Amino acid sequence: MSERLARPPPPPRLLQSAGFRFALLFMAIFSVAAGLLVAVLWWATAGAIDRQTVAAIRADTLALMDRHRDAGPLGLIESIEDRMAQDAEAVTIYLLMDRDGRKLAGNLDHWPEGIAGDGTWFRTELHHDGATSEARLHRRDLPGGLSLLVGRDESERTQLDIVMAEGMAWSLGAILLLGGVGASLVRKALQRRMAPAMLTAQGIAAGDLARRVPVSLRHDEFDQLGATMNAMLERIEALMSGVRSVSDAIAHDLRTPIARARGKLEEALDAARSEEGLRAAVEEGIADLDNISRVFQALLRIAEAEAGARRAAFAPLDLSAVLSDAADFYEAMAEARDQHLETDLPDRLDLVGDRDLLLQAVANLLDNAIKFTPPGGKVRLSARRDGRVAEIAVEDSGPGLPQADKDRALDRFFRADASRNAPGSGLGLSLVRAVTQLHGGEVWLEDAQPGAEPPGLRVSLRVPLP
Amino acid sequence: MRILLVEDDVEVARFVKKGLQEAGHTVEHAPNGREGLFLAASEAFDMLVLDRMLPGGVDGVRLVETLRGQGNRTPVLFLSALSAVDERVKGLKAGGDDYLVKPFAFAELLARVEALGRRPSSEAPVTKLRVADLELDLLSRTVTRSGKRIDVQPREFRLLEHLMRHAGQVVTRTMLLEKVWDYHFDPQTNVIDVHVSRLRQKLDKGFDKPLIHTVRNAGYMIRAEA
């Protein structure tokens, strides 16, 4: 399985590739924009020429009609001849015919085909001056049976159309070509940027949890994705190592008491001569089992807190009340051991957290303090608000811990040599740490009275307030 | 009491059934949720002891929800391997009355079964609790023994109240921790014992008959006779 996963996946087929599709989409949008531009351009140029031509023909026609009214057919013919003579570029077209279809004036040889009645506009192909060209014509009928055609040669406009159509075809081709190239470049770039994340994910899936996504200094989206993935991987690895150390701990510190209980029971089975002896051994066995399940329970709670699974149970609470409750609970125990438990708590200290876990953490600290402080000693539980942080401290007048032990005291199952024979699982402080971390805070150990002998121990928790 | 035990583990079921029978109860056993629901709905029981996770599609929580939905108010004690506090809350929300995490001592189970089964049936609020010459006044919050006033702390008052409400019954340390202090964790040490012995000293000082008795391997009991 790992081999299959370790190989990089084949890149997606062209149309499946998101990068390619994004680029195509971009290209489509770009083409629409270019099309719009061309349309506007077309309207502005060819359209303007068209409108100009129509206006010129109309004006020309009206002028000729005026002339006919003022000066009769002869004046009209004269005017037409004049205009033709002045038109050096030969773009004007005229034809005047009488009722019988004889040409009176103009530069067209004969009446073009398919021409409708008075006042119509049309375009047609004409042969005049020995050339074929597109022309726009306007027909007016005059009194006295005369028919007048006025037109303009539109060869130039046709030329423009052709140039523009060719230009468009070329640029469309260029857009398609560049777009296609761009799309595959974008696709390649995307794949190249995604590849490290993908390879890392595959490596992880194949079991190599130490892999991380290489992050460039560009701080772009891919770097953000990579950084997010890395943060997630850190968390997963921390959890995994938590699980691993729990299983190590279970292997080590649960097996030992199980082995002890088993040995005792086996021995009793062999050696007990009386029912009483056997009964005592069984009772001891049950007590051992109870201890084992207690350790187990503590481990589960730590794991639960470390996994952050209990954050769902967070609720607003008054930390002062919780602490004074715990102090009240343990005060009896301190008193029974001739110790003095004093508290220094504010009236209210509002916090959002898990009451049961916080209680257990403080209970563990008080329990430890009372356990390790000699009779006549002092245990102090205090809390105060320090800006946006609540600081809870439990200090005692016990023997304290050497620096090396302080550093390791928060580890699971750590027990200072001096306390090997005191009851307890060695899990108390790791639970405290897990609970504090669950609440986003930190724990540290220090001497309660630095320099004094004994120095005592002070455990402080700092938990951020909402 | 007539008790319905719904538990799929044969061995646990056998020893719970045997223990409850020895304590004088009648026990019916159902090995899965479906049968359990059928029995619970069709016959009258004084108490249900339910495994939280059961085979057969109907787990403990579903079973209780269904029963409560039918208006059945039989007390329910959950047995569960799920120890997380949320799980406990879930069980109690569904209509369970108590929640015991596996592995458990049988004495703990028995004490809880009896405490649940003998809850006051009358709705009328009790204002005074009495055991032998000890009297606890819930209104004035005072404790007197043979007419002599005994000063107790508020927490000691609640501890005594709980013991007296269950006079003649075993109350375990965990039950006290849960019911008097509302703590759902393992205090590691015998803090409860210290509290009880403090209370005991106050109550018994100057009297020759002790009232609070330690029940070996189980817990405490308040009763008139030694």
HADDOCK unambig.tbl for C-alpha pairs under 7 A between the chains (distance, minus, plus):
assign (segid A and resid 330 and name CA) (segid B and resid 191 and name CA) 6.70 0.50 0.50
assign (segid A and resid 332 and name CA) (segid B and resid 194 and name CA) 6.19 0.50 0.50
assign (segid A and resid 332 and name CA) (segid B and resid 195 and name CA) 6.09 0.50 0.50
assign (segid A and resid 333 and name CA) (segid B and resid 191 and name CA) 5.84 0.50 0.50
assign (segid A and resid 333 and name CA) (segid B and resid 194 and name CA) 5.92 0.50 0.50
assign (segid A and resid 356 and name CA) (segid B and resid 183 and name CA) 6.92 0.50 0.50
assign (segid A and resid 356 and name CA) (segid B and resid 184 and name CA) 6.60 0.50 0.50
assign (segid A and resid 360 and name CA) (segid B and resid 185 and name CA) 6.41 0.50 0.50
assign (segid A and resid 363 and name CA) (segid B and resid 187 and name CA) 6.73 0.50 0.50
